[in-house]
């Protein structure tokens, strides 16, 4: 029996995932893929430094993982070139707690995503990551926070916004408790953004 093109299951989207820390977002991708909720394949994981938990998560999942450190390159352009050379053949590059600034080559414009743990354009920019972001939200007295998935350009936490999800900021919140609540939204938002991108590939 011949299967028509329309009857075939769409191919998994090919991802590269860039990490700098615990790899909690990477683990979310791994879990979503394993559960059949995200039709994707992680072709490569790139870590910006050795000795981080994210590398162990990648190895445990049987993923190809390379360490590429900024300090080993004379310029950001050389560093970025080395990274994107490793990403050849993937559909989408996902920054997942990645902390090193990158120069996006022309062929990857619109193919690099990041997730930020606040509602951009507020609380973004150089140095705004981790608990610093959530403490800034608390210091400003915001009642609502959340996360933003956006395409990456050559500025920190900049580029077209794909989607955002929100959560309440509670009177009892610390930076750590707010971070936990925001990450619950991140676990939904990032896979949703990947699926949106994937639907464009099939159009």
FILOSE-922108 format. One record per residue: x, y, z of N, C-alpha, C, O, CB in turn; residue in one letter. Coordinates in steps of 0.05 Angstrom, whole numbers, plus 5000, padded with zeros to 4 digits. Glycine has a CB too. Layout:
   n.x   n.y   n.z  ca.x  ca.y  ca.z   c.x   c.y   c.z   o.x   o.y   o.z  cb.x  cb.y  cb.z  rest
     X     Y     Z     X     Y     Z     X     Y     Z     X     Y     Z     X     Y     Z     a
...
***
This chain:
   n.x   n.y   n.z  ca.x  ca.y  ca.z   c.x   c.y   c.z   o.x   o.y   o.z  cb.x  cb.y  cb.z  rest
  5017  4976  5000  5000  5000  5000  5018  5025  5000  5035  5028  5017  4981  5000  5025     x
  5013  5042  4981  5029  5066  4979  5017  5088  4997  4993  5093  4997  5030  5076  4950     x
  5035  5100  5013  5027  5122  5031  5031  5148  5017  5052  5154  5007  5043  5121  5058     x
  5010  5164  5016  5012  5190  5003  5028  5209  5020  5032  5205  5044  4984  5202  4998     x
  5037  5230  5007  5053  5250  5022  5037  5263  5045  5048  5269  5066  5062  5272  5002     x
  5011  5267  5040  4994  5279  5060  4991  5261  5085  4986  5272  5106  4967  5286  5049     x
  4993  5235  5081  4989  5216  5103  5013  5212  5120  5012  5201  5142  4979  5190  5092     x
  5036  5220  5110  5061  5216  5125  5062  5234  5149  5053  5258  5148  5085  5220  5107     x
  5073  5224  5171  5077  5241  5195  5098  5262  5189  5118  5255  5176  5085  5224  5220     x
  5094  5287  5197  5115  5307  5192  5141  5300  5206  5141  5288  5227  5105  5335  5201     x
  5163  5307  5193  5189  5300  5204  5194  5316  5229  5184  5339  5231  5211  5304  5184     x
  5209  5306  5248  5215  5321  5272  5232  5346  5265  5249  5345  5247  5231  5304  5292     x
  5226  5368  5278  5243  5392  5274  5270  5386  5287  5271  5375  5309  5229  5417  5287     x
  5291  5394  5274  5318  5389  5283  5328  5413  5299  5328  5436  5290  5337  5384  5259     x
  5335  5408  5325  5343  5429  5343  5372  5428  5351  5384  5406  5352  5326  5428  5368     x
  5384  5451  5355  5409  5454  5370  5402  5469  5396  5387  5489  5394  5432  5469  5353     x
  5412  5460  5418  5405  5473  5444  5431  5482  5457  5450  5467  5461  5390  5453  5463     x
  5432  5508  5464  5456  5520  5475  5451  5526  5505  5431  5538  5512  5463  5547  5461     x
  5469  5516  5522  5465  5518  5551  5490  5530  5565  5512  5529  5554  5460  5490  5562     x
  5485  5542  5588  5507  5552  5605  5504  5545  5634  5521  5553  5650  5507  5583  5602     x
  5484  5529  5641  5479  5524  5669  5468  5496  5674  5478  5476  5665  5462  5544  5681     x
  5446  5496  5690  5435  5470  5699  5421  5454  5677  5418  5430  5680  5415  5475  5721     x
  5413  5467  5656  5400  5452  5634  5371  5445  5640  5361  5425  5629  5415  5427  5628     x
  5358  5460  5656  5330  5454  5663  5312  5457  5638  5293  5442  5635  5320  5472  5685     x
  5318  5477  5622  5302  5480  5597  5308  5457  5577  5290  5447  5564  5308  5507  5584     x
  5333  5450  5575  5341  5426  5559  5325  5402  5569  5315  5387  5552  5371  5421  5560     x
  5324  5398  5595  5310  5374  5605  5281  5375  5599  5268  5355  5593  5314  5373  5636     x
  5269  5399  5599  5241  5402  5591  5238  5393  5562  5218  5378  5556  5232  5431  5595     x
  5255  5401  5544  5254  5392  5516  5256  5361  5515  5240  5348  5501  5276  5405  5500     x
  5275  5350  5529  5279  5321  5529  5254  5307  5538  5245  5287  5525  5303  5313  5547     x
  5242  5316  5560  5218  5304  5570  5194  5307  5551  5179  5288  5548  5211  5316  5597     x
  5191  5330  5539  5169  5335  5521  5171  5317  5496  5152  5306  5486  5168  5364  5512     x
  5196  5314  5486  5201  5297  5463  5194  5268  5470  5181  5254  5455  5230  5299  5453     x
  5204  5259  5494  5200  5231  5502  5170  5225  5506  5162  5203  5501  5215  5226  5528     x
  5155  5245  5515  5126  5241  5520  5110  5244  5494  5085  5240  5495  5117  5262  5540     x
  5123  5250  5472  5108  5252  5446  5094  5279  5444  5077  5281  5426  5089  5230  5443     x
  5100  5298  5460  5086  5324  5460  5100  5344  5442  5089  5364  5433  5084  5335  5488     x
  5126  5339  5435  5141  5357  5418  5155  5340  5397  5172  5323  5403  5163  5373  5434     x
  5147  5344  5372  5158  5328  5350  5184  5340  5341  5186  5355  5321  5138  5327  5326     x
  5205  5334  5356  5231  5346  5352  5253  5326  5357  5250  5305  5370  5235  5370  5370     x
  5277  5332  5347  5301  5317  5352  5323  5337  5359  5327  5356  5344  5309  5299  5328     x
  5337  5332  5381  5359  5349  5389  5385  5338  5376  5395  5318  5385  5362  5351  5420     x
  5394  5352  5356  5418  5342  5341  5444  5347  5356  5462  5331  5354  5419  5354  5314     x
  5445  5370  5371  5469  5376  5385  5463  5395  5408  5445  5411  5407  5490  5390  5366     x
  5477  5391  5430  5476  5409  5453  5504  5422  5455  5524  5408  5454  5469  5394  5480     x
  5505  5448  5458  5530  5463  5460  5530  5476  5487  5512  5492  5494  5534  5483  5437     x
  5551  5471  5503  5554  5483  5530  5576  5504  5528  5596  5501  5515  5561  5462  5551     x
  5572  5527  5542  5591  5549  5541  5613  5545  5562  5633  5561  5562  5577  5575  5546     x
  5611  5525  5579  5632  5520  5599  5630  5491  5609  5609  5480  5608  5631  5540  5622     x
  5652  5480  5618  5652  5453  5629  5640  5452  5657  5637  5473  5670  5680  5441  5628     x
  5635  5428  5666  5627  5424  5694  5600  5433  5702  5594  5436  5726  5646  5438  5711     x
  5582  5437  5683  5555  5445  5689  5536  5421  5688  5541  5402  5674  5545  5468  5670     x
  5514  5423  5703  5495  5401  5704  5482  5396  5677  5475  5373  5672  5473  5408  5725     x
  5478  5416  5661  5466  5412  5635  5481  5392  5618  5469  5377  5602  5464  5438  5621     x
  5507  5391  5620  5523  5371  5605  5516  5343  5614  5513  5325  5597  5553  5376  5609     x
  5513  5339  5640  5505  5313  5650  5477  5305  5641  5472  5282  5635  5507  5312  5681     x
  5459  5324  5640  5432  5318  5630  5433  5309  5601  5420  5290  5593  5414  5343  5633     x
  5450  5323  5585  5452  5316  5556  5464  5288  5553  5454  5273  5537  5470  5337  5542     x
  5485  5282  5568  5497  5256  5566  5478  5234  5575  5477  5213  5562  5523  5255  5584     x
  5463  5239  5596  5444  5219  5606  5423  5212  5585  5414  5190  5583  5431  5228  5631     x
  5416  5233  5569  5396  5229  5548  5408  5218  5522  5394  5214  5502  5382  5256  5542     x
  5435  5214  5522  5448  5204  5498  5452  5224  5476  5454  5216  5452  5433  5180  5488     x
  5453  5249  5483  5455  5271  5463  5484  5278  5458  5501  5277  5475  5439  5295  5472     x
  5489  5286  5433  5516  5296  5426  5519  5323  5439  5503  5342  5435  5519  5299  5395     x
  5540  5326  5456  5545  5351  5470  5574  5360  5467  5592  5344  5471  5538  5347  5501     x
  5577  5385  5460  5604  5397  5457  5606  5421  5475  5587  5435  5480  5609  5405  5427     x
  5631  5426  5484  5637  5450  5501  5652  5469  5483  5673  5463  5473  5653  5442  5526     x
  5642  5493  5481  5655  5515  5466  5657  5539  5484  5636  5552  5489  5640  5521  5439     x
  5681  5546  5493  5684  5567  5512  5692  5593  5498  5709  5593  5480  5705  5560  5533     x
  5680  5615  5506  5686  5641  5494  5715  5649  5497  5727  5661  5479  5669  5663  5507     x
  5727  5642  5520  5755  5651  5526  5775  5638  5507  5798  5647  5506  5762  5645  5554     x
  5768  5618  5493  5787  5605  5475  5787  5617  5447  5801  5607  5429  5780  5575  5473     x
  5772  5639  5443  5770  5652  5417  5778  5681  5420  5773  5694  5440  5742  5649  5405     x
  5791  5691  5399  5801  5719  5400  5779  5740  5398  5782  5762  5407  5821  5723  5377     x
  5757  5732  5386  5735  5751  5382  5708  5738  5384  5706  5713  5382  5738  5766  5355     x
  5688  5754  5389  5660  5743  5390  5653  5731  5363  5638  5711  5362  5640  5765  5398     x
  5662  5743  5341  5655  5734  5315  5666  5705  5310  5652  5688  5300  5666  5753  5293     x
  5691  5701  5319  5703  5674  5316  5688  5654  5334  5683  5631  5325  5733  5675  5323     x
  5682  5662  5358  5667  5645  5377  5640  5638  5365  5632  5614  5365  5664  5659  5404     x
  5626  5657  5355  5599  5653  5343  5601  5635  5319  5584  5617  5315  5586  5679  5336     x
  5621  5639  5302  5625  5623  5278  5629  5594  5285  5617  5576  5273  5649  5633  5261     x
  5645  5589  5306  5649  5561  5315  5624  5548  5324  5619  5524  5318  5670  5560  5337     x
  5607  5563  5338  5582  5552  5347  5563  5546  5324  5552  5524  5323  5568  5571  5367     x
  5559  5565  5307  5540  5561  5285  5549  5541  5264  5533  5529  5250  5533  5587  5272     x
  5575  5537  5262  5585  5515  5245  5576  5488  5255  5570  5470  5240  5616  5516  5243     x
  5575  5485  5282  5565  5460  5294  5535  5457  5290  5525  5435  5293  5572  5460  5324     x
  5521  5479  5284  5492  5478  5282  5483  5474  5253  5459  5475  5247  5480  5504  5292     x
  5502  5470  5235  5495  5465  5207  5476  5442  5204  5480  5421  5216  5520  5461  5189     x
  5454  5446  5190  5435  5424  5185  5412  5424  5204  5392  5410  5200  5449  5398  5188     x
  5412  5441  5225  5389  5442  5243  5370  5463  5233  5377  5481  5218  5398  5449  5272     x
  5345  5460  5241  5324  5479  5233  5323  5503  5251  5318  5525  5242  5297  5465  5233     x
  5329  5498  5277  5325  5519  5297  5346  5517  5319  5351  5495  5329  5297  5518  5309     x
  5358  5539  5327  5376  5540  5349  5362  5552  5373  5350  5574  5371  5402  5557  5342     x
  5362  5537  5396  5347  5546  5420  5367  5553  5442  5382  5536  5451  5328  5524  5429     x
  5368  5578  5450  5384  5586  5473  5368  5579  5498  5345  5587  5501  5390  5617  5472     x
  5381  5563  5515  5367  5552  5538  5384  5558  5563  5399  5541  5573  5362  5521  5535     x
  5382  5583  5573  5399  5591  5595  5427  5597  5585  5446  5595  5601  5400  5569  5616     x
  5430  5604  5560  5456  5611  5548  5463  5640  5555  5447  5658  5552  5455  5607  5517     x
  5488  5644  5565  5495  5670  5576  5515  5686  5560  5521  5709  5566  5505  5667  5603     x
  5526  5674  5539  5547  5687  5523  5534  5702  5499  5517  5691  5486  5568  5667  5513     x
  5543  5726  5494  5532  5741  5472  5541  5729  5446  5564  5720  5443  5540  5771  5473     x
  5523  5729  5426  5529  5717  5400  5525  5737  5378  5507  5754  5379  5512  5692  5395     x
  5540  5734  5357  5535  5748  5331  5521  5728  5313  5532  5707  5307  5562  5759  5318     x
  5497  5735  5305  5481  5717  5289  5488  5719  5260  5485  5741  5248  5450  5722  5293     x
  5497  5698  5247  5503  5699  5218  5478  5702  5202  5456  5694  5210  5519  5674  5209     x
  5480  5714  5178  5456  5719  5162  5439  5695  5157  5414  5697  5157  5465  5731  5135     x
  5451  5672  5153  5436  5648  5146  5420  5637  5170  5403  5620  5167  5454  5626  5136     x
  5425  5648  5194  5411  5639  5218  5392  5660  5229  5379  5656  5249  5430  5631  5240     x
  5390  5683  5216  5371  5703  5224  5342  5692  5222  5335  5681  5202  5374  5729  5207     x
  5327  5694  5244  5300  5683  5244  5300  5653  5251  5279  5640  5249  5287  5687  5218     x
  5323  5642  5258  5325  5614  5264  5339  5609  5291  5348  5587  5297  5340  5599  5243     x
  5340  5630  5308  5352  5628  5334  5331  5639  5354  5323  5662  5351  5379  5643  5336     x
  5324  5623  5374  5304  5632  5394  5317  5633  5421  5337  5619  5427  5280  5612  5395     x
  5306  5650  5438  5314  5652  5466  5288  5654  5483  5268  5664  5474  5333  5675  5471     x
  5291  5646  5509  5269  5651  5528  5280  5667  5550  5302  5662  5561  5257  5624  5538     x
  5265  5688  5558  5274  5706  5580  5253  5705  5602  5229  5705  5596  5278  5735  5569     x
  5262  5704  5627  5243  5700  5649  5230  5726  5659  5229  5731  5683  5258  5688  5672     x
  5220  5742  5640  5206  5767  5647  5190  5775  5622  5194  5763  5600  5225  5790  5656     x
  5174  5795  5625  5158  5805  5602  5173  5827  5588  5170  5851  5595  5130  5814  5612     x
  5188  5820  5568  5203  5840  5553  5183  5858  5540  5161  5850  5533  5221  5826  5532     x
  5190  5884  5536  5218  5895  5537  5228  5903  5565  5250  5912  5567  5219  5918  5519     x
  5211  5900  5585  5221  5906  5612  5239  5884  5623  5236  5860  5615  5197  5910  5632     x
  5258  5891  5640  5274  5873  5655  5292  5855  5637  5297  5832  5643  5257  5855  5672     x
  5302  5867  5616  5320  5853  5598  5346  5869  5596  5349  5890  5608  5308  5848  5571     x
  5364  5858  5580  5389  5872  5575  5413  5857  5587  5410  5837  5601  5388  5900  5585     x
  5437  5868  5582  5461  5855  5591  5461  5853  5622  5455  5872  5636  5485  5872  5582     x
  5468  5830  5632  5469  5825  5661  5443  5818  5673  5442  5811  5697  5480  5849  5674     x
  5421  5818  5658  5395  5811  5669  5389  5782  5663  5378  5775  5642  5373  5830  5657     x
  5396  5765  5682  5390  5737  5680  5387  5725  5708  5395  5737  5728  5413  5722  5664     x
  5375  5702  5709  5372  5687  5734  5356  5703  5754  5336  5717  5747  5399  5681  5745     x
  5364  5701  5779  5349  5713  5801  5350  5744  5800  5333  5757  5812  5360  5704  5828     x
  5369  5755  5786  5371  5784  5783  5345  5795  5770  5335  5816  5778  5395  5792  5766     x
  5335  5780  5750  5311  5789  5736  5287  5789  5755  5273  5809  5757  5305  5771  5712     x
  5284  5768  5770  5261  5766  5788  5262  5786  5811  5242  5796  5820  5259  5737  5799     x
  5287  5791  5821  5289  5811  5842  5283  5839  5831  5271  5855  5845  5318  5810  5853     x
  5290  5844  5806  5283  5870  5794  5253  5873  5792  5242  5895  5796  5297  5873  5766     x
  5239  5852  5784  5210  5853  5782  5198  5859  5810  5180  5875  5812  5199  5825  5772     x
  5208  5846  5831  5198  5850  5858  5204  5879  5867  5187  5892  5879  5211  5830  5877     x
  5228  5888  5861  5236  5915  5869  5219  5937  5856  5214  5958  5868  5265  5920  5862     x
  5209  5931  5832  5191  5950  5818  5162  5948  5827  5145  5964  5819  5193  5946  5788     x
  5156  5928  5844  5129  5925  5854  5109  5915  5833  5085  5920  5836  5120  5951  5864     x
  5119  5900  5813  5100  5890  5793  5082  5869  5805  5090  5853  5822  5116  5879  5770     x
  5057  5868  5795  5038  5848  5804  5036  5825  5785  5025  5803  5792  5011  5861  5806     x
  5047  5828  5761  5047  5807  5740  5075  5804  5730  5089  5824  5724  5027  5814  5717     x
  5084  5779  5726  5109  5774  5713  5104  5752  5692  5081  5746  5686  5132  5766  5733     x
  5124  5739  5683  5121  5718  5664  5146  5713  5648  5168  5718  5657  5098  5724  5645     x
  5142  5703  5623  5165  5697  5607  5160  5705  5578  5137  5709  5570  5172  5667  5608     x
  5181  5709  5563  5180  5717  5535  5198  5700  5518  5221  5696  5524  5189  5747  5532     x
  5186  5689  5497  5202  5675  5476  5205  5694  5453  5185  5705  5443  5189  5647  5468     x
  5230  5698  5443  5234  5717  5422  5256  5706  5403  5273  5690  5411  5242  5744  5433     x
  5256  5716  5379  5278  5711  5361  5302  5728  5370  5299  5750  5380  5270  5717  5331     x
  5325  5718  5366  5350  5731  5375  5362  5747  5353  5364  5739  5330  5370  5710  5385     x
  5370  5772  5360  5386  5788  5342  5413  5794  5356  5420  5779  5375  5372  5814  5333     x
  5427  5815  5348  5453  5820  5360  5452  5837  5385  5473  5845  5394  5470  5833  5339     x
  5429  5842  5396  5426  5856  5422  5416  5837  5443  5401  5818  5437  5407  5880  5419     x
  5424  5842  5468  5414  5825  5490  5384  5828  5493  5373  5850  5493  5428  5833  5516     x
  5370  5805  5495  5341  5804  5501  5325  5822  5482  5308  5837  5491  5336  5812  5530     x
  5332  5821  5457  5320  5838  5437  5310  5819  5414  5315  5795  5415  5340  5859  5426     x
  5298  5831  5394  5288  5815  5372  5258  5810  5374  5247  5813  5395  5303  5788  5370     x
  5246  5803  5352  5216  5800  5351  5206  5780  5372  5216  5758  5374  5208  5791  5323     x
  5185  5788  5386  5173  5771  5406  5154  5751  5392  5139  5758  5375  5157  5788  5427     x
  5157  5726  5400  5140  5704  5389  5116  5700  5406  5093  5700  5396  5156  5678  5387     x
  5120  5697  5432  5097  5694  5450  5106  5700  5479  5130  5700  5485  5084  5666  5448     x
  5087  5706  5495  5091  5711  5524  5070  5696  5540  5048  5692  5531  5091  5741  5530     x
  5078  5688  5564  5059  5676  5583  5063  5691  5610  5085  5700  5617  5064  5645  5587     x
  5041  5694  5625  5043  5710  5649  5036  5693  5674  5024  5672  5672  5023  5733  5647     x
  5044  5704  5697  5037  5692  5722  5035  5715  5743  5047  5736  5739  5057  5670  5731     x
  5021  5710  5765  5018  5730  5786  5044  5732  5802  5059  5713  5805  4995  5723  5804     x
  5049  5756  5811  5070  5761  5831  5056  5763  5858  5039  5781  5862  5088  5787  5825     x
  5063  5746  5877  5049  5745  5903  5062  5763  5923  5087  5767  5922  5048  5716  5913     x
  5047  5773  5942  5059  5791  5963  5081  5777  5979  5099  5790  5989  5038  5800  5982     x
  5080  5751  5981  5100  5736  5996  5123  5727  5980  5141  5713  5990  5087  5712  6009     x
  5124  5733  5954  5145  5723  5936  5173  5733  5944  5177  5755  5952  5139  5731  5908     x
  5192  5715  5941  5220  5721  5939  5229  5717  5910  5213  5708  5894  5238  5703  5959     x
  5253  5725  5904  5263  5721  5877  5262  5691  5870  5255  5684  5847  5291  5731  5874     x
  5268  5674  5889  5268  5645  5884  5241  5634  5879  5237  5617  5861  5282  5630  5907     x
  5221  5642  5895  5194  5631  5891  5181  5641  5866  5167  5627  5852  5176  5639  5915     x
  5187  5667  5859  5177  5677  5834  5190  5663  5810  5177  5657  5790  5182  5707  5832     x
  5216  5657  5812  5230  5643  5791  5217  5616  5786  5214  5608  5763  5260  5639  5799     x
  5210  5602  5807  5197  5576  5804  5171  5578  5789  5165  5562  5771  5193  5563  5832     x
  5155  5598  5796  5129  5601  5783  5132  5609  5754  5117  5600  5736  5112  5622  5798     x
  5151  5627  5748  5156  5635  5720  5166  5611  5704  5158  5608  5681  5177  5658  5719     x
  5183  5594  5716  5193  5571  5701  5171  5552  5693  5173  5539  5672  5215  5557  5717     x
  5151  5550  5710  5128  5533  5702  5115  5543  5676  5106  5527  5660  5107  5533  5725     x
  5115  5570  5673  5104  5581  5648  5124  5577  5625  5116  5573  5602  5098  5611  5651     x
  5150  5579  5631  5170  5574  5610  5168  5546  5598  5172  5542  5574  5198  5579  5622     x
  5162  5527  5615  5160  5499  5606  5138  5495  5586  5139  5477  5570  5156  5480  5630     x
  5118  5512  5586  5097  5512  5567  5104  5529  5543  5099  5522  5520  5070  5521  5579     x
  5114  5553  5548  5118  5573  5527  5138  5565  5506  5133  5568  5482  5127  5599  5540     x
  5161  5554  5515  5183  5548  5496  5174  5526  5476  5178  5530  5452  5208  5540  5510     x
  5164  5504  5485  5154  5484  5466  5132  5495  5448  5132  5488  5424  5144  5460  5481     x
  5114  5511  5458  5094  5524  5442  5106  5540  5419  5097  5539  5396  5075  5541  5459     x
  5127  5556  5426  5140  5572  5406  5154  5555  5385  5154  5562  5361  5161  5591  5419     x
  5166  5533  5393  5179  5514  5374  5158  5503  5355  5163  5500  5331  5193  5492  5389     x
  5135  5496  5366  5113  5485  5349  5103  5506  5329  5097  5499  5306  5090  5475  5366     x
  5102  5531  5338  5094  5552  5319  5114  5554  5296  5106  5556  5273  5091  5579  5333     x
  5139  5554  5303  5160  5555  5283  5159  5531  5264  5161  5533  5240  5188  5557  5296     x
  5154  5508  5276  5152  5483  5260  5129  5484  5241  5131  5473  5218  5149  5459  5279     x
  5107  5496  5249  5084  5498  5231  5091  5515  5207  5080  5510  5185  5060  5509  5245     x
  5108  5535  5210  5117  5551  5187  5133  5535  5168  5132  5540  5143  5133  5575  5197     x
  5149  5516  5178  5166  5500  5161  5149  5483  5142  5157  5476  5120  5184  5482  5177     x
  5125  5475  5152  5107  5458  5136  5090  5473  5116  5078  5462  5098  5090  5441  5154     x
  5087  5500  5120  5070  5516  5103  5081  5519  5075  5069  5532  5058  5066  5544  5116     x
***
